[in-house]
Amino acid sequence: MAEINRREYFKMMGVGAAALGMAGMNFACKSASEHPKTGSNPSETEEFNTPPNREQRMAWWHQARFGMFIHFGLYSVLGRHEWAMEEEGIPVVEYMKLDQQFKPKPGFAKAWASLAKQAGMKYMVMTTKHHEGFCNFATDLTPYCAPKQGPGRDLVKEYVEAARSEGMRVGFYYSLMDWHHPDGARCAHDEAARRRFVDYTHGLIRDLMSHYGKIDILWYDVAWPLDAKGWESSKMNRMVFDLQPDIIVNNRNKLPGDFSTPEQHVGGPLKKGDNRGWETCMTMNDSWGYNKGDDDWKSPKTVVRDLIYCSQGGGNYLLNIGPMGDGSIPEPSVRILTAVGKWMEKHGNAIYGSEICQVRNSTYAGFTRKGNTLYMHVYFWPGEYVAIGGLKTKVNSARIMTTGQPVKVEQTEFQAKFTGLPQKAPDDLATVLEIECDGEPIQDTLWVREDRPRDGV
Ligand code: GLC
């Protein structure tokens, strides 16, 4: 990929970031790639990604499938998207004053955690520091942190406690890019600045990994303007795993990490043999941070469909809320998640712990799988019957998941037809047929089934 400058990078990070697949993008920063070596200490230069027991560390996460992302910071007060500081060119000293209005109400995080639980989510990932540089946690490394400014308390601590009390796994988002710190940009071309800034960054991550008990996920974000060598990412991950041996980390500090992070689109099935996970992160409207004017909300059906498609491909779905400055969740998000939760209550068994599903072709349904059981999630209900073309595996029986009502099956080599269904969808968001197969369900993926009988046509 051609080199891009900071401004272009920022632009892309806005609306177009998803399309460009930021996570996997090979972003080349001139100054970063020309960086002087990072020192001769072998622990800094020796390659380290994550420990080899990945499968074990990630077992709960694969089961979980569905998590809540939370973008919360000074931008939540402003309500103009979390990129407002950069995109609107707000002077740093002016922006900093937002802390005075940043007064999350007591118990704010409890409401997040209880909504997450109600929605059927199993883990949460909260921004501990976003690009704006404000730390939501206690640290001695900067005065620009919640306990020492407006909020007057450690917001991360409250979040961790709330999440745990609802049985949620706890994740920390951390942005490496920092618009506030004086070395945040200069580190790209000034070695002394890089040294200071990398020490600061590793120090903050150390604080996060040391003061809140067991943390389940570290979710790095935006590594601009350095590369893995510049950030000393290998050393960073090593420190993280020294402090939190069971944690999992993503791929946004320029190392592969334990899982990849397709943004604003459903990722793809894993390649055979790749035991790294993937997680689609997505907004419910078009903004991560609270954005008053953004009314482009997804429907509960769209959310459920995305969750199904993530599960189908063996991935997770991290769905975002952008609370307001007082911590309250915008009403549309509550409405959407409540509807999704009602669906999950009845159909969660087809999502949690599901495995990669090879069956995927349908114009009105998505599929998930557990062993030999195929779940057909019909989101556009055609009435009377549904059918799957090219299902190679013999179907033993089928029923409507929620009612247990048996469904008649007529199967040929070319078509599995499920008949006698109600005219009206039993469930608005997606009605699920539970289909017991003789082996792992496999569908042919032919465009044209050449050898099917054409009756002389
Ligand atoms: C992008 C955005 C950032 C958001 C993140 C979530 O990196 O810059 O604002 O937090 O995506 O994945």
Residues whose N, C-alpha, C, O or C-beta is under 5 A from the ligand:
A	BS01	GLC	M13 E82 E263 C281 W288
